[in-house]
Amino acid sequence: MKNQKLTRRDFLQTTAAGAAVFLFSGSKRTFSSVPELLKINEPFHGAILHERLAEKTSDGLKIKVCGEAALRDTVTVNWQPTIRAGTNFSADIILDKKINEITAVSQGSFGSQQHSIKVVWDKHSFRRYRFGIDDNSFFLRDITQKNYKSLFDCFYLKMLQDLNRKYGTKFVLNIYYTTGDDFNLMQFPDKYKDQWKDNCEWLKLAFHAYANDPDRPYQYAPVEKLMADFDLVAEQIHRFAGADTYSPPTVVHWASVIPESLKPLYQKGVRVLSGGFVYRFGEWDGAYHLDDARSEYIARSDGLMDFDSGIIFSKGDITCNKVPVDRVVPLLESIAKDPRQAEIMDCFTHEQYFWPFYSHYIPDHAQRLDTAIRWLTEHGYKPVFFHEGLLGGPDWDKT
C-alpha cells in the first residue's frame, strides 16, 4: 500500500476464519483479530435451565449471558447493557417464561448485528430419575408360552415389581414386535389386560423397533418405515395392555433416526429421546444424527430441546448391563458432582442380559439395578416417566 491513499474500506479485511481490523498509525500497520459475527456463547441454544444452574428470584430465573462481539461495538442483551472485556460481553437477565428468547444486538462503526437463541426454564425442576429397559421381547414370549396365571409369575416382571415396591421405581419397557423367530406381539393374549392396568402407574410399554436385528434399523430408514413399525407395536400394546399402559417411546433402537422423522415422532406423542451421545470412530454415536455441537453439549448436560421438532434429547447416564456392581455407585457419584448433569439421571439397561439362556447372561444384573436405584433413592432422586410433563417434572404453560 506504499504511496497509496488509505480509505475507510482498507480498515476492515474479512477472512473465512473471522475478521481482522487493519489499524493504521503513522507508518506502522497492525492487525487485531476480532469475531466476524456477534455470537452468544452461553447459554447454549436449547439449554434447559433451573435454579441449580442459576439464581431463582421473585421475578424469575436470573442467568448470565456471555458472548463475543467486535471490540468497539456497543452490545445489549434483551435491551440490557452488557459488561465488555475485550471482545467478550456478559449480562444478567431474567427468564420468566417456559420458552425464553435471548437476543444480543451490537452497534458499531460498520452497522448493527443481531444474534438470538432460545432456552427452556424448568421452573419446577427437582432431582429425578427415569428407568428405561431396551430390547424387550423375551418376557412377552415367556408369558405367552407358559400361560402364567399372573404376569408376575414371570421372574423378570416379578423382579421389576419387587424394585417398585422397595423403591417406588417406575419402568418403561421398550419392546419389539417380534423376537425374530417363533413369536410376535399378535400372539400375546389380552387376558392380563386388567393386571396391566392395575400396575400402569409404575409399569409402561413403549415401541422400540420391529425386531432386534438388523442393527441400526432406522439409521437411514425412510420416515414411512419407522412410522409403520411404530404403529404396529403401538396397536398391539393397546390391544393386550390398554391405553393406560402405553407410553410413547423415549428411545428408538440404536438411538438413530433420520432428522425428517423427528416431527412425525413428536406428532405421535414423543417428547423426549434418549441416546448414548458417545464420540467414537470420528463421529457421535447414538445421537439421532444431531450435529457435532449439539451432540457434544448433550454429552455433558441433562438435556437439550430441539425447537424445530419440540423434542428434548437426553443422554443416558448409566447402562447397568455395562457397569459392574462395584462401579455403579462411583459412576453415579461422579455424575452427581456436576451440576450440569446432576438434576436428572437417565438410567438404562437391556432385557436380554437377565435371561440365563442368553449368550451374554449377567448373573448379578438385578443386583446392579438394585444398587443404582438404592443410591438414587437415598440421595433424593424421585422416579418419573419422561413423557409426562417436562422431562418427568411438572410442566407449565407461560410461553
Buried (B, 14 or more C-beta within 10 A) or exposed (E): EEEEEEEEEEEBEEEEEEBBBBEEEEEEEEEEEBBBEBBBBEBBBBBBBBBBBBEBEEEBBBBBBBBBBBBBBBBBBBEEEBEBEEBBBBBBBBBEBBEBEBBBBBBBEBEEBEBEBBBBBBBEBBBBBBBBBBBBBBBBBBBBEEEBEEBBEBEBBEBBBBBBEEBEBBBBBBBBBBBBEEBBBEBBEEEBBEBBBEBBEBBBBBBBBBBBEEEBBBBEBEBEBBBEBBEBBBEBBBEBBBEBBBBBBBBBBBBBBBBEBBBBBBEBEBBBBBBBBBBEEEEBBBBBBBEEEBBBBBBEBBBBBBEEBBBBBBBBBBBBBBBEBEEBBEBBEEBBEEEEBBBBBBBBBBBBBBBEEEEEEBEEBBEBBBBBBBBBBEBEBBBBBBBBBBBBBEBBEEE
